[in-house]
Amino acid sequence: MITSWFTWEKLCHVMNARLKGEVFETCYSHVKSELVIQNNNPRKDSIRIHLDQSLPFLFLQPIQPPGQKVPIFSDFKPAEFVEAEIAGTDRDIRMNFTEDQAIILRIRPPKNNVYFISPSSMDTFKKSTDQTIYFDATPVSFQSLSDDPRLNERWKKRFHDLFPDLSWPDLQQEISRANGQVLGGRFILLPLLREEFNPHRFYDNYRDYITGRLKELHFKPEKNRIITALSSRAEKVSYRIRQLSKTEEQADLIERYRIYGDILMTMLSTLQPGQEEAEIPIELRPRDYPETIPLKPDLSPQANAQRYYNRARKLERARQESRDTESVLKKEYDELKAKITELEAIETLHDLRKWLKKNKDLIGRLNRMENPQKSDITRLPYREFFYQSWRIWVGKSARDNDDMTFHLSHKNDLWLHTRNSTGSHVIIRREGKAHIPGHLIEYAASLAARFSEEKHASLVPVVCTERKHVVKRKGFPPGKAHYSLEKTILIKPAEIE
């Protein structure tokens, strides 16, 4: 519920309580998808707006202007903050300043944007073909939860399940006095007993949740990526150990070659040049040995004997080298398994960073072993999008498509790809949810179309099926897969700034 209308309404109360009368001097960006409205006093709260569709948020915090930044809204004049207000039914916040200036924050995933309006100009933070902006702050009242457009269907059902006997107007009163709390890993606007709304307490709860969520969004993929890399190396080491252990089976062959050499040296006086085999006298023949010894007819009897001695010594050296290598590999394997166990026990990004710092030599060595061209083992093979609390992965390259689809996704996730062209694999992470809504599938399909060679087409056919129906056949090049039980969607490619 972190992006609900009611959350943004409360943020308006926070801004009015903390910013009224403060002077803001400039707007700029120094982080992708992030806009800063800078307070002229860097020790006081500036406005930080982050528009990434995975988790849009608004923070109030002191910000020291960075050395490198991109000016935004060049016509913005230094002005006092007057008031923040929210549209009646949309997640649009208007921040009014003196000098007849206004900044409108619009949360409409995936097209979140910020607009600047003054008497002489209008500008947008992200490029947009929409050069008109309509804002109506007139309060709207709804008597029925089902008729209220400020909540999506998922949250309407959640509220109905939690409060089946409470009318929607009464429930709104409960929401209005809530300071927010985390329930089931989500930020919920339900009040605690005897709680009254306090903008400062609400903002602290909101900021703590967003900060924790941002860490989580980076923590889990990074942790899983490192574990996957370590596990992959451990499996390769284990396979090599199994291969080397086979050299122990050559002990009998080494002994046989030496005995052949000894027998031939004993029989030198009875052997003739050009023989292809030598019959072993019964008194010299070891139990279970063949009756004859193969010879090379172009070699002398002494050379044939020496040939068997040489073969025995060569195999013995290889056997000893294998033992030494196997000992080193077993030590590496035990270390890798211990590190994987350590990683699995880590629960916070802070602890993960400490672990990476402590094990930087191991990570660097693993980078060089697995892929000398890569400098960062924690690189993700996908772009991640968030849509109404759902996670969507889009592969970055052909090899990344394979890694994402066949190593990182779950068999029950939904897989999408353009039917007639090359492009990114797209995964909708089900994460235990039984039903994937149709509008979510359409949005993911539009991403598959956007990240394909048909991204400029008006309509693109996209197939979708569960990941368990997608297989990689032997000989297929990177990125190519065979799918079945698919459905086809005809969709317009998504517009992504």
N, C-alpha and C positions, 0 to 999 in steps of 0.2 A: 504493500500500500504506500510505499515510499514516494511514488510519483502520482498519487491520487490528488484530486482537486483540493481535498480537505487539508492535505499536508502543505500544499503551496499557499493555501489561504492562511494557515498559521505562520508560514514564513513571512507573509506580508505584515502580520502583527509584530513579528520579531524585528523586521526592518524599521517599522514605524516607532518601535520602542527604543531602538539603538542608534538609528541614523538621522533622525529628524534634526535639521539644522546643520548637519555636517556638510562641509564643502568638498566637492569632488572635482578634480582638475583635468583628468584625461582618461581615455579608454585605450587599452592595448591588449595584445595577446603575445605570450611567449611560450605557450604550451598548446599543442594541437587541440582544437575544439574547445578552447578555454578563453574566456573574455574576462578581463579585470577592469573594473571601474575604480580608479585609484583615488583614495582620500588624499587631500593635499598635506595631511599630517600622517606620515607613514607609521606612526605609533598608534593610530586609531584605526577603526575597522574600515577596510575597503570591501568592495563587493566582488566576489569571485564566482563566476558562472561557468559551469562545465557542462557542455552539451553532448558529450558522448552518449549515444543512444542506449548503451548498455547500462548506464547509471547516471542520468542527468542530476546535477545537484547545485545548490547555491550555498556558499559559505560566506560568512562575515568574519574577517580576520585582518590583523595588521599585516601589510605586505610592503616590503622594501622594494621599490621599483628595480627590476633587473637591468643589467647593462645592455643586453640585447633584447629588443622587443619590436613588435610590429604595431605601429599606430593603427587604431580602429576608430571610425567615426571622427574624421578630421574636423568636422564642423562643430563638434561638441565644445561648448564654452564652459569654463569653470563656473560651477553653480551649486547652490544649496539643495540638499535632498528635502523634498516637501512631503511626499506621501507615496506609499505603495498600495495598490488595490488590485483585486483579482476580478476577472470577468465572471459574469453570472453563472455560466455553466462550463466554460472552457478553462484549461490550464494555461491561461494567459495572464501574466502579471505586468502591470504598468507601473513603472517607477517615474514619478513626476519630479522634475527639478525646476528651479527658477530659470529665468531667461526663456520661458515657454518651451522647455525641452522635455522630452520624455524618452525613456527606453523601455521597450516592450519585450519581455521574455516569453517565448511561445514554446511549450512542450508538446510536440506532436510527433513522436517517434514514427518513422526514422528521419523526419524533417525538422528536428528541433532548430530554432533560430532565434536571433535577437535583432530587433529593429530599433533604429534611432529616428526620432521625429523631432523636427524643429520648424519654426515658421518658414524657413527658407529651403529646407532639404529633407530628404528621407533616404536612409541607407540601411543595409542589412549586414550582419556579421558574416554569415555564409552566403554564397552566391544564390540568388533566388530570382525566378522569373516573376514572382508575385510582388509587385511594387505597390500594392494597396494593402492597407491594414485596417481592420475594423475591430474596435474594442468597445465593449459595453459592460460596464460594471454594475448594472442594475441587478439587485438581488432577485433571485428566482426561487420560488417555493414549490416543492413537490410533496404531495401527500402519500405517494406510493413509491416504494423502493424500486420497483420494476420500471417506473416511468422516469426515474432520475438518471440523466445521461452522465453524471459526474463520476460514476463508478462503472467499471466493466462488468460483464456477466459473471466472471469468476468471483469478484468481491461481493457482488449482490448475493450470490448463493452462499458465500461464507457468512455474511451477516445474517442471512435468513436462518442458517443452521445454528448460529450462536444465539440469536435472539428471535425465536419464532413467534413469540407473543408480544413483542414490542413494536409499536407503530413507528413508521419511518420518521415523522417529526420528533417523536420522543428520542429515537436513537440518534438523531442529529444533535440533540441537546447533549447527549452523552459524549458524542464525538467532540463537540465544541469545548468541553471542559477537560479533555484528555491532553496530557503532556507527552504521550507516546511511550510505548514500551516494546520490548522485543519478545515476540511469542513465536515459537517454532522457527526461529531463525529469521523472522520477518518483523519489520517495524509496523506496529499496529496502533491505530488511534482508538484505543479503548481505555477508559479511565480506571485508575485504582480507586479503592474506597476512599471517600472524603477528599478526593483530589479536585483542585480547581486549576484552570488553565493559567500557566505562568509562562510568558513568552521566553524568558531567559532559561527556565528549566526545560521547556520544550526544545529550544535550540541546542542545549547541551546534549539532550538525549538523541536528537536528530543527527548532530555532528558526530557523536560517538558511534552511532550505528553506521553512518556513511563511511567513516574512517575504517571501521572494522570490516565493512563489506568490500571496500576497495582493496584492503589487504588480502581478504579471502579470494577475491577475483584473480589476484596475482599469485597467491600462495598455492592453491590446489593444482593449477596447471603446471606451475614450475616444479613442485614437488613430484608430481606424477611423471613429468618429463625426465627428471633426473633418475627416478627409480627405474623407468623404462630403459634408459641408457645403460645403467649399471646392470640391470637384469639381462639385457642383450649381450653385454660383454661377458657376464658370468656364464651364459649359455654357450658362447663361443669357446670360452676357456674350458668348460666342462667337456665339450665335444672333442677339443684337442687332447685333453687328458685321456679320454676313452680311446682315441686313436693311438696315442703313445703307449698305452698299456698293452696294445697288441704286440709290441716288440718283445715282451716277456715270453710270448709264445715261440720265439725263435731260439730259445735256449737249447732245445733238442736238436735243432738244425745245426747250431754252432758245434755241438759235441759230435754230431755225425760227420761233419766236414773234417774235423780234426782226426777222428778215427779213420776216415777214408785215407787221409794223408799218411797216417802211421802205417796202415796196411799196405799201401802202395810202396812205401819206403822199405818195408819188410820183403816185398815181392819183386824188388828191382831185377834180380837175376833171372826171374822167370818171365818177365814181360818183354814183348817185342815191339819195336817202333811200328806205328800205324794201326795198333789195336783200337777198337771202338769201345771195348769194355774189358774189365778184368774180373775173372771169377775168383771169389773169395774162398780160400781153403776153409773147410768146415771147422778146423781147429782155431782159425783166426776170426771166424764170423760171430759177432755179437748176437745175442738172442733178438729175434724179431727184425733183424736186418735183412735186406735183399741179398740174393746170392751173388750179384755182380755189382761192379762200380763203373759208372759211365766214364769214358775217357775221350780226350780230344786226339784223334789220330795224327794230327800234324804236330803234336807236342811229344817230347821225349817222356819216358816213365817218370824221371825226376821232376820235369816241368809239370806233369799232371799232378804229382803229389804236392808240389809247391802251390799249384793253383788252388787246391782244396784248403791248404793252410792259409793262403791269402784271403780266401772267401770267409773262413772262420774268423780271422782277425778283423776283417771289415765289418762283419755283422756284430762282433763283440764291441767294437768302438761305437757303432751306431746305437747298440743297446745301452751302453754307458751314457752316451750323450742324451738318449731319450729319458733315462732315469734322472739325470740332472735337470733337464727341461721340465719333466713331469713334477719334480719337487718344487721348482719355481712356480709353475702354474697352479699347483695345489695351494701354495701359499697365497697367490693372487686370488684364487677362487674363494678361499676362506675369508680374505679381507673384503672382497666384494659382497659376500653374503652378510658379513657383519655390518658393513656400511648400509646395506639395504634395510637391515633390521633397525639400525639407528634412525634412518630416514622415516620408516613407517611409524615410529613413535613420536615424531615431531608434529606438533599441532599448531604452531604459530609461524608467521613469516619472519619474525625476529629470530626465532631459534633456527629457522632454515638458513637465514643469512649467516648466522654464527657458524653453522655446520659447513656451509660453502667456504667460508673464510678459513676454517680449520683444515678443510680437505681440498684446498685449491690445487695442491700438487697432484692429488689423485685425479681431480677433474681435468686438469691440464693434460696429464698423461693419457687419460681416456679420450680426450678430444683428438690428440695426435694419433692414437691407435685407430679410432673408429673412422675419422674423416679429417685428414690434415687441412682440408680447405675451410673447415668450420672453426670459428674461434669461440663460439658460445654453445655449450651443450644444452642450455636451457631454452634455446630457440623453439618456439611453437610452430608446428607445421600448418597452422590454420589461423584465419582471422576469426574473432569471436564477436557475434552480434547478440544483443538482448532485445527481446520483444515480449512485453507483458509477462515478465518473470521467466520466460523460456530462453534457453541458451541455444544459439545456432552457430555451427562451425562451418567455415568456408575454406577449403584447401587452398594453399598458396601456389603450389606447382604440381606437376605430374607426380613426382616422387612423394611430395607432401600429401597428395590425395591418397596414395597407398598407405602411408604411415597413419594418417588420420582415420581412414575408413577401416583398415584391417588390424590396427594395433591399439588405437585409442578409443574408438567408439564401442558402444554396447550392441549386442545382437538385436535388441528390441528398439534401438533408435531408428528414426526414419531417415532414409537416404534419398537424395534427389540429384538429378543430373539432366542436362539438356539431351534430348533424344537424338538429334541429328548433327551434333557438332561437339568439338572438344571444349572443355571448360573445367571449372572447379567442381569437385564433389562437394555436396552440402549435407550436413548432418543436423537433424533436430534432436537434441538431447532429451530423451524421454524422462530419465532420472526417476523411474518408478511411477510416473503418472500414467493413468490408464487411457485417457482420451486426449488426442491432439486436435485442437479446434481447427476447423476448415480455414479460417482467415489466417491462422499461423502458417499452415501449409502453403497457402497462396503467397504469403510474404517470403517464406523460404524459397519457393519456386522462383519468385522474382529476383532473388539474390543469385540463384543458379543461372538464370538468364543473363543477369548483369555481369557475372564473372565468367563469361563464355565468349567465343568468337562471334556470337550473334547478338552482342550487347546493344547494337544500334538498330536491330530489327524492331518492327512495331509489335509483333507477337511471336513468342518462341514456345515450341512444345517442350515440356519438361516432364520427365518420368519420376515417380516416387514409389518406393517400396521399403519394406523393413530391411534393415542392414543384414539380417540373417539370410536374405535372399540374394545377396550380392557376393560373388566369388571371384577370386583371381585365378585364372587358368594358367597352366604352365605355358611359358613362352609369350604371354601377354606383355607388351611394353609397359613402362611406368605410366600409371594413371588410367590404364584401360581395365575394365572389369565387365563381367557378365552378370546380368540381373534377370529376375523373373518375378511373376505375380505383381507386375507394376501397373500403376494407373498413370494416365497422361493428363497434364494440365497445360492449357494454352494461356500464356501469361505475358504481360508487358514487363520488360526488364526494369529493375528497381533503379531509381534515381538516387545516387549517393554522391554527396559533396566530396 
